[in-house]
Amino acid sequence: MKFTKMHGAGNDFVIINTLTESIDLDAAPLLARTLCSRRTGIGADGLMLAAPAQGDADYRLLFYNADGSLGEMCGNGARCIARYGYEHGLAGKTQRIETTAGLVTGERMSETLYRIRLNDPSVIDLHREAEGLDCSYIELGCPGIPHAVLIKNDWDEMPVDELCVLGKALRYSNAFPKGANVSFVKLMGKDEVKAVTYERGVEDFTLACGTGCGSIVTALTLMGLVSGENVRVSMPGGELSVSLTRDGDTARDVYLTGPTCVVFEGETKEI
């Protein structure tokens, strides 16, 4: 089975093209757990399958978290698969990608830089109490990708194990019925923030989270803390840029721009 390993700002994925490789989709959760294992597999935050489109799109993206759970969509993953789609002839420089959360558009900005239009927010709650803390809750797409955003300007000074305990508590908080990806945010300056995200399905911090960046900038823009135009989000794996259009008390046209990297291509025989 041929695969490609890619990452976007350190958020890494295994990609398999089901148009050329025979995949039993019922076995995809097990395949994700096997391939994404850091010790016994290829190692990744998630598995992405490129599949035939079911509607008006170039192709379909099926995203599975490292634990085998089906994810609605992945921002950095979509940027990576947009590059994969272009370089493997699935689409042109501008492409339409089906996801569980809705249609995503991708655009090639340069050889390695890709921009995607994230799913518009379907749920926005700027002040939701969770575990005694004031969080913002955002869902991107429908069904929405759940994100909790917590402004905590000292998060990068906390011991990692303490931050992880807090991230896990919020991820499973009853305030978020679907669970949530949890982003801790530090305001650094005009349209510049530093953040880290505890991701459900990975159950740990990742080096970057694309939909997390979109949710962070959505919340901060609606609170008047950033402009919403080319907001720089620094994550452990690199810097991403988010622009959006504010429309009253909601947001639309959320664009995520950042780097992509092809790590290696290979073939696995033992699954």
ABEGO torsion letter per residue (X at the ends): XBBBBBBBGGBBBBBBBAAABBBBAAAAAAAAAAAABAAABAEBABBBBBBBBABBBABBBBBBBAAGBBBABBAAAAAAAAAAAAAAGABBABBBBBBAAEBBBBBBABAABBBBBBBBBABBBABBBBGGBBBBBBBBEOBBBBBBBBBBAAAAABBAAAAAAAAAAAAABAABAAEBBBBBBBBAEBGBBBBBBBBBGAGBBBABBAAAAAAAAAAAAAAGABAGBGBBBBBAAEBBBBBBBBBEABBBGBBBBBBBBBABBBBBABX
